[in-house]
Amino acid sequence: MIVVSALSRGNKASGTTNSLLQIAKEASLGRPCEESIEDIASEYLAMWESSDDGKFRQKLEISKRHLIELTIALSKLQELTPKTLDVIVSFGEAWSMMLVTEVLQCLQVPAEGVDLTVFNGKKLNSKMMDSGYYNGLAEYLGHRLDHCKAPVVVVPGFFALPSSNHSVLGTIGRGYSDLCAALLSSACRADSLTIWKQVAGVFAADPDRVAGSHLLESLTPEEAAELTHCGAEVLHPLTMRIAVEAQIPVYIRHASDPELPGTLITNEGIGTHELALATAVTVKEGVTVLHLTSKATEAKFLATVFALLADFGIPVDLISTSRASLSLALSSQPDEGLLQELSKIASLRSADNLAIISLVGQAMRQRVGISAKLFAVLAQAGINIEMISQGASEINISCVVTASKATLALNEIYHHLLKL
């Protein structure tokens, strides 16, 4: 089984999905988008070098017209709903499915494409997006493949959710292709799941910022989940949860160099990092920290703060708290309305242009003095710490530093605590 994402040349920022998101925005403002859609379609046609009878070109032309008609209607309504945004974005994965299926068939590989972008099954209880919901979703997606006759099935990574109340982008966010692959792997009881990316695997530190950073042979699911939450683009957190529950080992490998071994994510793996003090260090930039001190010894202070954050849809990356004070690290800029509401219940101080540095490792649970070594390394490098937080899992220690010091912090931590 092959699950495909939208076409992306070079980097994600210039890829098809981002282009479609921009097209949706432009159309909702009443602006014409036909030229931009033609540009995307041209990129898909440029990937097609076969002398077939033009079936792919014909299918692409029909689908392209549907997308243009949709954006014309959107430009008249000028109201972009989450579901409409889902539909527009889904064209990228649908076109990739059409392309890969046609390529395989021209190579005499018996392949069949299955479109999952339209839901036609029973509704699932979506009040709680819990394990039961995703198990039901995996079962539904698996049933969609039951009638496939070809031994190779090509599936678009974008799939419709079985609920009118939730959108894919709003509920899952980016990374839905990885999740789709995990759900289908679970439904089909696959032996393994291989996710092909434009990287050789998972590194102990970002190789673009830390020269000589080594590739990790393996990670535990907990380490992979922590690294993802802390800014490393490993896998969507839900992808890991589905794979772990189904006991499916996950390989991350380089799409352009398939001979490289990549990184294996499994409970049983033993990697090159087993002798290091920790496994990896990562950074998340664009962080704002809010320091709040309660104006009264109110028992509901914390509850009120988090209720406000939920009302304004602001996720929290790190928390450091005492009975009367609270520090929050946010990777999204807080709304002015939120700040006004928080000022009613607490003295408020904010700091911008910060970065979260996270040291992650399964072995940190058993090793004494890791925190002291981490802070000593940063102190020796003259890096001031704005905030400190340790994850409940005990395999993650995070601190907030000035963004301009982030690369220096990564290098110092890697060379003193992680380098083999």
Contacts in CASP RR format, 6 or more apart in sequence:
PFRMAT RR
TARGET T0000
AUTHOR 0000-0000-0000
METHOD contacts of the structure
MODEL  1
MIVVSALSRGNKASGTTNSLLQIAKEASLGRPCEESIEDIASEYLAMWES
SDDGKFRQKLEISKRHLIELTIALSKLQELTPKTLDVIVSFGEAWSMMLV
TEVLQCLQVPAEGVDLTVFNGKKLNSKMMDSGYYNGLAEYLGHRLDHCKA
PVVVVPGFFALPSSNHSVLGTIGRGYSDLCAALLSSACRADSLTIWKQVA
GVFAADPDRVAGSHLLESLTPEEAAELTHCGAEVLHPLTMRIAVEAQIPV
YIRHASDPELPGTLITNEGIGTHELALATAVTVKEGVTVLHLTSKATEAK
FLATVFALLADFGIPVDLISTSRASLSLALSSQPDEGLLQELSKIASLRS
ADNLAIISLVGQAMRQRVGISAKLFAVLAQAGINIEMISQGASEINISCV
VTASKATLALNEIYHHLLKL
1 145 0 8 1.000
1 152 0 8 1.000
1 153 0 8 1.000
1 155 0 8 1.000
1 184 0 8 1.000
1 185 0 8 1.000
1 188 0 8 1.000
1 190 0 8 1.000
2 100 0 8 1.000
2 152 0 8 1.000
2 153 0 8 1.000
2 154 0 8 1.000
2 155 0 8 1.000
3 155 0 8 1.000
3 156 0 8 1.000
3 157 0 8 1.000
3 177 0 8 1.000
3 180 0 8 1.000
3 181 0 8 1.000
3 184 0 8 1.000
4 93 0 8 1.000
4 96 0 8 1.000
4 97 0 8 1.000
4 100 0 8 1.000
4 154 0 8 1.000
4 155 0 8 1.000
4 156 0 8 1.000
4 157 0 8 1.000
4 177 0 8 1.000
5 17 0 8 1.000
5 93 0 8 1.000
5 96 0 8 1.000
5 157 0 8 1.000
5 177 0 8 1.000
6 15 0 8 1.000
6 16 0 8 1.000
6 17 0 8 1.000
6 20 0 8 1.000
6 92 0 8 1.000
6 93 0 8 1.000
6 95 0 8 1.000
6 96 0 8 1.000
6 158 0 8 1.000
7 15 0 8 1.000
7 16 0 8 1.000
7 43 0 8 1.000
7 44 0 8 1.000
7 47 0 8 1.000
7 92 0 8 1.000
7 95 0 8 1.000
7 96 0 8 1.000
7 99 0 8 1.000
8 14 0 8 1.000
8 15 0 8 1.000
8 16 0 8 1.000
8 17 0 8 1.000
8 198 0 8 1.000
9 15 0 8 1.000
9 43 0 8 1.000
10 198 0 8 1.000
11 198 0 8 1.000
12 18 0 8 1.000
16 40 0 8 1.000
16 43 0 8 1.000
16 92 0 8 1.000
16 95 0 8 1.000
17 89 0 8 1.000
17 92 0 8 1.000
17 174 0 8 1.000
19 36 0 8 1.000
19 39 0 8 1.000
19 40 0 8 1.000
20 40 0 8 1.000
20 88 0 8 1.000
20 89 0 8 1.000
20 91 0 8 1.000
20 92 0 8 1.000
21 85 0 8 1.000
21 88 0 8 1.000
21 89 0 8 1.000
22 36 0 8 1.000
23 33 0 8 1.000
23 36 0 8 1.000
23 37 0 8 1.000
23 71 0 8 1.000
23 88 0 8 1.000
24 71 0 8 1.000
24 74 0 8 1.000
24 80 0 8 1.000
24 84 0 8 1.000
24 85 0 8 1.000
24 88 0 8 1.000
24 89 0 8 1.000
25 80 0 8 1.000
26 33 0 8 1.000
26 36 0 8 1.000
27 33 0 8 1.000
27 71 0 8 1.000
27 72 0 8 1.000
27 74 0 8 1.000
27 75 0 8 1.000
27 80 0 8 1.000
27 88 0 8 1.000
28 74 0 8 1.000
28 75 0 8 1.000
28 78 0 8 1.000
28 79 0 8 1.000
28 80 0 8 1.000
29 75 0 8 1.000
29 78 0 8 1.000
30 74 0 8 1.000
30 75 0 8 1.000
30 76 0 8 1.000
30 78 0 8 1.000
31 75 0 8 1.000
32 75 0 8 1.000
33 68 0 8 1.000
33 71 0 8 1.000
33 75 0 8 1.000
34 68 0 8 1.000
34 71 0 8 1.000
37 64 0 8 1.000
37 67 0 8 1.000
37 68 0 8 1.000
37 71 0 8 1.000
38 64 0 8 1.000
40 92 0 8 1.000
41 60 0 8 1.000
41 61 0 8 1.000
41 64 0 8 1.000
41 95 0 8 1.000
44 60 0 8 1.000
44 95 0 8 1.000
44 96 0 8 1.000
44 99 0 8 1.000
45 57 0 8 1.000
45 60 0 8 1.000
47 99 0 8 1.000
48 56 0 8 1.000
48 57 0 8 1.000
48 99 0 8 1.000
48 102 0 8 1.000
48 103 0 8 1.000
50 56 0 8 1.000
50 102 0 8 1.000
50 103 0 8 1.000
50 106 0 8 1.000
52 102 0 8 1.000
52 106 0 8 1.000
55 102 0 8 1.000
56 98 0 8 1.000
56 99 0 8 1.000
56 102 0 8 1.000
59 98 0 8 1.000
59 102 0 8 1.000
60 95 0 8 1.000
60 98 0 8 1.000
63 91 0 8 1.000
63 94 0 8 1.000
63 95 0 8 1.000
63 98 0 8 1.000
67 88 0 8 1.000
67 91 0 8 1.000
70 84 0 8 1.000
70 87 0 8 1.000
70 88 0 8 1.000
71 88 0 8 1.000
74 80 0 8 1.000
74 84 0 8 1.000
74 88 0 8 1.000
82 167 0 8 1.000
82 169 0 8 1.000
82 170 0 8 1.000
83 164 0 8 1.000
83 167 0 8 1.000
85 167 0 8 1.000
85 169 0 8 1.000
86 158 0 8 1.000
86 160 0 8 1.000
86 167 0 8 1.000
86 168 0 8 1.000
86 169 0 8 1.000
87 117 0 8 1.000
89 158 0 8 1.000
89 168 0 8 1.000
89 169 0 8 1.000
90 117 0 8 1.000
90 156 0 8 1.000
90 158 0 8 1.000
90 160 0 8 1.000
92 156 0 8 1.000
92 158 0 8 1.000
93 117 0 8 1.000
93 156 0 8 1.000
93 157 0 8 1.000
93 158 0 8 1.000
93 177 0 8 1.000
94 115 0 8 1.000
94 117 0 8 1.000
94 156 0 8 1.000
94 158 0 8 1.000
96 156 0 8 1.000
97 113 0 8 1.000
97 114 0 8 1.000
97 115 0 8 1.000
97 154 0 8 1.000
97 155 0 8 1.000
97 156 0 8 1.000
98 113 0 8 1.000
100 111 0 8 1.000
100 154 0 8 1.000
101 111 0 8 1.000
101 112 0 8 1.000
101 113 0 8 1.000
101 154 0 8 1.000
104 111 0 8 1.000
104 152 0 8 1.000
104 154 0 8 1.000
105 111 0 8 1.000
109 152 0 8 1.000
110 150 0 8 1.000
110 151 0 8 1.000
110 152 0 8 1.000
111 150 0 8 1.000
111 152 0 8 1.000
111 153 0 8 1.000
111 154 0 8 1.000
112 148 0 8 1.000
112 149 0 8 1.000
112 150 0 8 1.000
112 152 0 8 1.000
112 153 0 8 1.000
112 154 0 8 1.000
113 148 0 8 1.000
113 153 0 8 1.000
113 154 0 8 1.000
113 155 0 8 1.000
114 144 0 8 1.000
114 145 0 8 1.000
114 148 0 8 1.000
114 153 0 8 1.000
114 154 0 8 1.000
114 155 0 8 1.000
115 156 0 8 1.000
116 141 0 8 1.000
116 144 0 8 1.000
116 155 0 8 1.000
116 156 0 8 1.000
116 157 0 8 1.000
116 158 0 8 1.000
116 159 0 8 1.000
116 160 0 8 1.000
116 180 0 8 1.000
117 156 0 8 1.000
117 158 0 8 1.000
117 159 0 8 1.000
117 160 0 8 1.000
118 160 0 8 1.000
119 160 0 8 1.000
119 161 0 8 1.000
119 162 0 8 1.000
121 140 0 8 1.000
121 162 0 8 1.000
122 140 0 8 1.000
122 162 0 8 1.000
123 162 0 8 1.000
123 163 0 8 1.000
124 133 0 8 1.000
124 136 0 8 1.000
124 137 0 8 1.000
124 140 0 8 1.000
124 162 0 8 1.000
124 163 0 8 1.000
125 133 0 8 1.000
126 133 0 8 1.000
126 161 0 8 1.000
126 162 0 8 1.000
126 163 0 8 1.000
126 165 0 8 1.000
126 166 0 8 1.000
129 166 0 8 1.000
129 171 0 8 1.000
131 241 0 8 1.000
131 245 0 8 1.000
134 183 0 8 1.000
134 238 0 8 1.000
134 241 0 8 1.000
134 242 0 8 1.000
135 186 0 8 1.000
137 161 0 8 1.000
137 162 0 8 1.000
137 183 0 8 1.000
138 183 0 8 1.000
138 184 0 8 1.000
138 186 0 8 1.000
138 187 0 8 1.000
138 242 0 8 1.000
139 187 0 8 1.000
140 162 0 8 1.000
141 159 0 8 1.000
141 180 0 8 1.000
141 183 0 8 1.000
141 184 0 8 1.000
141 187 0 8 1.000
142 184 0 8 1.000
142 187 0 8 1.000
142 188 0 8 1.000
143 187 0 8 1.000
145 153 0 8 1.000
145 155 0 8 1.000
145 184 0 8 1.000
145 187 0 8 1.000
145 188 0 8 1.000
155 180 0 8 1.000
155 184 0 8 1.000
156 180 0 8 1.000
157 176 0 8 1.000
157 177 0 8 1.000
157 180 0 8 1.000
157 181 0 8 1.000
158 168 0 8 1.000
158 176 0 8 1.000
158 177 0 8 1.000
158 180 0 8 1.000
159 168 0 8 1.000
159 176 0 8 1.000
159 180 0 8 1.000
159 183 0 8 1.000
160 168 0 8 1.000
161 167 0 8 1.000
161 168 0 8 1.000
161 171 0 8 1.000
168 176 0 8 1.000
169 176 0 8 1.000
172 179 0 8 1.000
172 236 0 8 1.000
172 238 0 8 1.000
173 236 0 8 1.000
174 236 0 8 1.000
175 236 0 8 1.000
175 239 0 8 1.000
176 236 0 8 1.000
178 195 0 8 1.000
178 235 0 8 1.000
178 236 0 8 1.000
178 239 0 8 1.000
179 236 0 8 1.000
179 238 0 8 1.000
179 239 0 8 1.000
179 242 0 8 1.000
181 193 0 8 1.000
181 195 0 8 1.000
181 239 0 8 1.000
182 193 0 8 1.000
182 238 0 8 1.000
182 239 0 8 1.000
182 240 0 8 1.000
182 242 0 8 1.000
182 243 0 8 1.000
182 246 0 8 1.000
182 248 0 8 1.000
182 250 0 8 1.000
183 242 0 8 1.000
184 190 0 8 1.000
185 193 0 8 1.000
185 242 0 8 1.000
185 243 0 8 1.000
185 246 0 8 1.000
185 248 0 8 1.000
186 242 0 8 1.000
186 243 0 8 1.000
186 245 0 8 1.000
186 246 0 8 1.000
186 248 0 8 1.000
189 246 0 8 1.000
190 248 0 8 1.000
191 248 0 8 1.000
192 248 0 8 1.000
192 249 0 8 1.000
192 250 0 8 1.000
192 251 0 8 1.000
193 243 0 8 1.000
193 248 0 8 1.000
193 249 0 8 1.000
193 250 0 8 1.000
193 251 0 8 1.000
194 250 0 8 1.000
194 251 0 8 1.000
194 252 0 8 1.000
194 253 0 8 1.000
195 235 0 8 1.000
195 250 0 8 1.000
195 251 0 8 1.000
195 252 0 8 1.000
195 253 0 8 1.000
196 253 0 8 1.000
196 254 0 8 1.000
196 255 0 8 1.000
196 258 0 8 1.000
197 252 0 8 1.000
197 253 0 8 1.000
197 254 0 8 1.000
197 255 0 8 1.000
198 254 0 8 1.000
198 255 0 8 1.000
198 256 0 8 1.000
199 252 0 8 1.000
199 254 0 8 1.000
200 215 0 8 1.000
200 253 0 8 1.000
200 254 0 8 1.000
200 257 0 8 1.000
200 260 0 8 1.000
200 262 0 8 1.000
201 215 0 8 1.000
201 216 0 8 1.000
201 252 0 8 1.000
201 253 0 8 1.000
201 254 0 8 1.000
201 260 0 8 1.000
201 262 0 8 1.000
201 263 0 8 1.000
202 215 0 8 1.000
202 216 0 8 1.000
202 219 0 8 1.000
202 224 0 8 1.000
202 227 0 8 1.000
202 232 0 8 1.000
202 234 0 8 1.000
202 252 0 8 1.000
202 263 0 8 1.000
202 280 0 8 1.000
203 213 0 8 1.000
203 214 0 8 1.000
203 215 0 8 1.000
203 216 0 8 1.000
203 280 0 8 1.000
204 213 0 8 1.000
204 214 0 8 1.000
204 215 0 8 1.000
204 216 0 8 1.000
204 273 0 8 1.000
204 276 0 8 1.000
204 279 0 8 1.000
204 280 0 8 1.000
204 281 0 8 1.000
204 414 0 8 1.000
204 418 0 8 1.000
204 419 0 8 1.000
205 213 0 8 1.000
205 280 0 8 1.000
205 281 0 8 1.000
205 282 0 8 1.000
205 410 0 8 1.000
205 411 0 8 1.000
205 413 0 8 1.000
205 414 0 8 1.000
205 418 0 8 1.000
206 213 0 8 1.000
206 232 0 8 1.000
206 282 0 8 1.000
206 283 0 8 1.000
206 410 0 8 1.000
207 213 0 8 1.000
209 283 0 8 1.000
209 407 0 8 1.000
209 410 0 8 1.000
209 411 0 8 1.000
210 410 0 8 1.000
210 411 0 8 1.000
210 414 0 8 1.000
213 414 0 8 1.000
214 272 0 8 1.000
214 419 0 8 1.000
214 420 0 8 1.000
215 262 0 8 1.000
215 263 0 8 1.000
215 272 0 8 1.000
216 263 0 8 1.000
216 271 0 8 1.000
216 272 0 8 1.000
216 273 0 8 1.000
216 279 0 8 1.000
216 280 0 8 1.000
217 261 0 8 1.000
217 262 0 8 1.000
217 263 0 8 1.000
217 264 0 8 1.000
217 269 0 8 1.000
217 270 0 8 1.000
217 271 0 8 1.000
217 272 0 8 1.000
217 273 0 8 1.000
218 263 0 8 1.000
218 264 0 8 1.000
218 265 0 8 1.000
218 266 0 8 1.000
218 269 0 8 1.000
218 270 0 8 1.000
218 271 0 8 1.000
219 227 0 8 1.000
219 234 0 8 1.000
219 263 0 8 1.000
219 264 0 8 1.000
219 265 0 8 1.000
219 279 0 8 1.000
220 265 0 8 1.000
220 266 0 8 1.000
220 267 0 8 1.000
220 269 0 8 1.000
220 362 0 8 1.000
221 240 0 8 1.000
221 243 0 8 1.000
221 244 0 8 1.000
221 265 0 8 1.000
221 266 0 8 1.000
221 267 0 8 1.000
222 362 0 8 1.000
222 393 0 8 1.000
222 395 0 8 1.000
223 279 0 8 1.000
223 280 0 8 1.000
223 360 0 8 1.000
223 361 0 8 1.000
223 362 0 8 1.000
223 395 0 8 1.000
224 234 0 8 1.000
224 235 0 8 1.000
224 240 0 8 1.000
224 250 0 8 1.000
224 265 0 8 1.000
225 237 0 8 1.000
225 240 0 8 1.000
225 241 0 8 1.000
226 358 0 8 1.000
226 360 0 8 1.000
226 361 0 8 1.000
226 393 0 8 1.000
226 395 0 8 1.000
226 396 0 8 1.000
227 234 0 8 1.000
227 280 0 8 1.000
227 282 0 8 1.000
227 358 0 8 1.000
227 360 0 8 1.000
228 234 0 8 1.000
228 235 0 8 1.000
228 236 0 8 1.000
228 237 0 8 1.000
228 240 0 8 1.000
229 237 0 8 1.000
229 317 0 8 1.000
230 282 0 8 1.000
230 284 0 8 1.000
230 356 0 8 1.000
230 358 0 8 1.000
230 360 0 8 1.000
230 396 0 8 1.000
230 398 0 8 1.000
231 282 0 8 1.000
231 283 0 8 1.000
231 284 0 8 1.000
231 356 0 8 1.000
231 358 0 8 1.000
232 280 0 8 1.000
232 282 0 8 1.000
234 252 0 8 1.000
235 250 0 8 1.000
235 252 0 8 1.000
235 265 0 8 1.000
239 250 0 8 1.000
240 250 0 8 1.000
240 265 0 8 1.000
243 249 0 8 1.000
243 250 0 8 1.000
243 265 0 8 1.000
244 267 0 8 1.000
249 264 0 8 1.000
249 265 0 8 1.000
249 266 0 8 1.000
250 264 0 8 1.000
250 265 0 8 1.000
250 266 0 8 1.000
251 262 0 8 1.000
251 263 0 8 1.000
251 264 0 8 1.000
251 265 0 8 1.000
252 262 0 8 1.000
252 263 0 8 1.000
252 265 0 8 1.000
253 260 0 8 1.000
253 261 0 8 1.000
253 262 0 8 1.000
253 263 0 8 1.000
254 260 0 8 1.000
254 262 0 8 1.000
272 420 0 8 1.000
273 279 0 8 1.000
273 280 0 8 1.000
273 361 0 8 1.000
273 418 0 8 1.000
273 420 0 8 1.000
274 363 0 8 1.000
275 420 0 8 1.000
276 363 0 8 1.000
276 417 0 8 1.000
276 418 0 8 1.000
276 419 0 8 1.000
276 420 0 8 1.000
277 363 0 8 1.000
277 364 0 8 1.000
277 367 0 8 1.000
277 370 0 8 1.000
277 373 0 8 1.000
277 417 0 8 1.000
277 418 0 8 1.000
278 359 0 8 1.000
278 360 0 8 1.000
278 361 0 8 1.000
278 363 0 8 1.000
278 364 0 8 1.000
278 370 0 8 1.000
278 417 0 8 1.000
278 418 0 8 1.000
279 360 0 8 1.000
279 361 0 8 1.000
279 362 0 8 1.000
279 363 0 8 1.000
279 418 0 8 1.000
280 359 0 8 1.000
280 360 0 8 1.000
280 361 0 8 1.000
280 418 0 8 1.000
281 357 0 8 1.000
281 358 0 8 1.000
281 359 0 8 1.000
281 360 0 8 1.000
281 410 0 8 1.000
281 413 0 8 1.000
281 414 0 8 1.000
281 417 0 8 1.000
281 418 0 8 1.000
282 357 0 8 1.000
282 358 0 8 1.000
282 360 0 8 1.000
283 355 0 8 1.000
283 356 0 8 1.000
283 357 0 8 1.000
283 358 0 8 1.000
283 406 0 8 1.000
283 409 0 8 1.000
283 410 0 8 1.000
284 317 0 8 1.000
284 331 0 8 1.000
284 355 0 8 1.000
284 356 0 8 1.000
284 358 0 8 1.000
285 355 0 8 1.000
285 403 0 8 1.000
285 406 0 8 1.000
286 331 0 8 1.000
286 353 0 8 1.000
286 354 0 8 1.000
286 355 0 8 1.000
286 403 0 8 1.000
287 317 0 8 1.000
287 329 0 8 1.000
287 330 0 8 1.000
287 331 0 8 1.000
287 354 0 8 1.000
287 355 0 8 1.000
287 356 0 8 1.000
287 400 0 8 1.000
287 403 0 8 1.000
288 329 0 8 1.000
288 330 0 8 1.000
288 333 0 8 1.000
288 334 0 8 1.000
288 350 0 8 1.000
288 351 0 8 1.000
288 352 0 8 1.000
288 354 0 8 1.000
289 327 0 8 1.000
289 328 0 8 1.000
289 329 0 8 1.000
289 330 0 8 1.000
289 350 0 8 1.000
289 351 0 8 1.000
289 354 0 8 1.000
289 386 0 8 1.000
289 387 0 8 1.000
289 400 0 8 1.000
290 327 0 8 1.000
290 328 0 8 1.000
290 330 0 8 1.000
290 334 0 8 1.000
290 342 0 8 1.000
290 348 0 8 1.000
290 349 0 8 1.000
290 350 0 8 1.000
291 325 0 8 1.000
291 326 0 8 1.000
291 327 0 8 1.000
291 348 0 8 1.000
291 349 0 8 1.000
291 350 0 8 1.000
291 351 0 8 1.000
292 305 0 8 1.000
292 325 0 8 1.000
292 326 0 8 1.000
292 327 0 8 1.000
292 328 0 8 1.000
292 342 0 8 1.000
292 346 0 8 1.000
292 347 0 8 1.000
292 348 0 8 1.000
293 324 0 8 1.000
293 325 0 8 1.000
293 326 0 8 1.000
293 346 0 8 1.000
293 347 0 8 1.000
294 301 0 8 1.000
294 324 0 8 1.000
294 325 0 8 1.000
294 326 0 8 1.000
294 345 0 8 1.000
294 346 0 8 1.000
295 345 0 8 1.000
295 346 0 8 1.000
295 347 0 8 1.000
297 323 0 8 1.000
297 324 0 8 1.000
298 304 0 8 1.000
298 345 0 8 1.000
301 324 0 8 1.000
301 326 0 8 1.000
301 345 0 8 1.000
301 346 0 8 1.000
302 321 0 8 1.000
302 326 0 8 1.000
304 345 0 8 1.000
305 326 0 8 1.000
305 328 0 8 1.000
305 342 0 8 1.000
305 345 0 8 1.000
305 346 0 8 1.000
306 316 0 8 1.000
308 338 0 8 1.000
308 341 0 8 1.000
308 342 0 8 1.000
309 315 0 8 1.000
309 316 0 8 1.000
309 328 0 8 1.000
309 338 0 8 1.000
312 334 0 8 1.000
312 335 0 8 1.000
312 337 0 8 1.000
312 338 0 8 1.000
314 330 0 8 1.000
314 332 0 8 1.000
314 334 0 8 1.000
314 335 0 8 1.000
314 338 0 8 1.000
315 330 0 8 1.000
315 331 0 8 1.000
315 332 0 8 1.000
316 328 0 8 1.000
316 329 0 8 1.000
316 330 0 8 1.000
317 329 0 8 1.000
317 330 0 8 1.000
317 331 0 8 1.000
317 356 0 8 1.000
318 327 0 8 1.000
318 328 0 8 1.000
318 329 0 8 1.000
318 356 0 8 1.000
318 387 0 8 1.000
318 389 0 8 1.000
318 398 0 8 1.000
318 400 0 8 1.000
319 326 0 8 1.000
319 327 0 8 1.000
319 328 0 8 1.000
319 329 0 8 1.000
319 389 0 8 1.000
320 326 0 8 1.000
320 327 0 8 1.000
320 387 0 8 1.000
320 388 0 8 1.000
320 389 0 8 1.000
321 327 0 8 1.000
326 346 0 8 1.000
327 387 0 8 1.000
329 354 0 8 1.000
329 356 0 8 1.000
329 387 0 8 1.000
329 389 0 8 1.000
329 400 0 8 1.000
331 356 0 8 1.000
334 350 0 8 1.000
339 348 0 8 1.000
339 350 0 8 1.000
342 348 0 8 1.000
351 386 0 8 1.000
353 402 0 8 1.000
353 403 0 8 1.000
353 404 0 8 1.000
354 386 0 8 1.000
354 400 0 8 1.000
354 401 0 8 1.000
354 402 0 8 1.000
354 403 0 8 1.000
355 400 0 8 1.000
355 401 0 8 1.000
355 402 0 8 1.000
355 403 0 8 1.000
355 405 0 8 1.000
355 406 0 8 1.000
355 409 0 8 1.000
356 398 0 8 1.000
356 399 0 8 1.000
356 400 0 8 1.000
357 398 0 8 1.000
357 399 0 8 1.000
357 400 0 8 1.000
357 401 0 8 1.000
357 406 0 8 1.000
357 409 0 8 1.000
357 410 0 8 1.000
357 413 0 8 1.000
358 396 0 8 1.000
358 397 0 8 1.000
358 398 0 8 1.000
359 370 0 8 1.000
359 374 0 8 1.000
359 396 0 8 1.000
359 397 0 8 1.000
359 398 0 8 1.000
359 413 0 8 1.000
359 417 0 8 1.000
360 395 0 8 1.000
360 396 0 8 1.000
361 395 0 8 1.000
361 396 0 8 1.000
362 395 0 8 1.000
364 370 0 8 1.000
364 394 0 8 1.000
364 395 0 8 1.000
364 396 0 8 1.000
364 397 0 8 1.000
365 394 0 8 1.000
365 395 0 8 1.000
370 397 0 8 1.000
370 417 0 8 1.000
371 390 0 8 1.000
371 397 0 8 1.000
373 416 0 8 1.000
373 417 0 8 1.000
374 397 0 8 1.000
374 399 0 8 1.000
374 413 0 8 1.000
374 417 0 8 1.000
375 385 0 8 1.000
375 399 0 8 1.000
377 412 0 8 1.000
377 413 0 8 1.000
377 416 0 8 1.000
377 417 0 8 1.000
378 385 0 8 1.000
378 399 0 8 1.000
378 401 0 8 1.000
378 409 0 8 1.000
378 412 0 8 1.000
378 413 0 8 1.000
380 412 0 8 1.000
381 405 0 8 1.000
381 408 0 8 1.000
381 409 0 8 1.000
381 412 0 8 1.000
383 401 0 8 1.000
383 402 0 8 1.000
383 405 0 8 1.000
383 408 0 8 1.000
383 409 0 8 1.000
383 412 0 8 1.000
384 401 0 8 1.000
384 402 0 8 1.000
384 405 0 8 1.000
385 399 0 8 1.000
385 400 0 8 1.000
385 401 0 8 1.000
386 399 0 8 1.000
386 400 0 8 1.000
386 401 0 8 1.000
386 402 0 8 1.000
387 399 0 8 1.000
387 400 0 8 1.000
388 397 0 8 1.000
388 398 0 8 1.000
388 399 0 8 1.000
388 400 0 8 1.000
389 397 0 8 1.000
389 398 0 8 1.000
389 399 0 8 1.000
390 396 0 8 1.000
390 397 0 8 1.000
390 398 0 8 1.000
391 397 0 8 1.000
391 398 0 8 1.000
401 409 0 8 1.000
END
